[in-house]
Amino acid sequence: MKGRDAQYYEETLRLLSEILATLKENNSMLKEHNSVVSSIDERVRRIGVNTSNLH
């Protein structure tokens, strides 16, 4: 029974490690996405400010 328990825990640990790696990857992608969106927002805001100065 000990062999099966060890195998179960190893498999559980492997799956948890995969989940953690996926979460980290998704978090990195989300940070990158948010950075791009913030950059676009800033550029749009600047365009708005520049065009309002034309009036």
Protein Blocks (a to p, Z undefined) as FASTA:
>chain_A
ZZmmmmmmmmmmmmmmmmmmmmmmmmmmmmmmmmmmmmmmmmmmmmmmmmmmmZZ
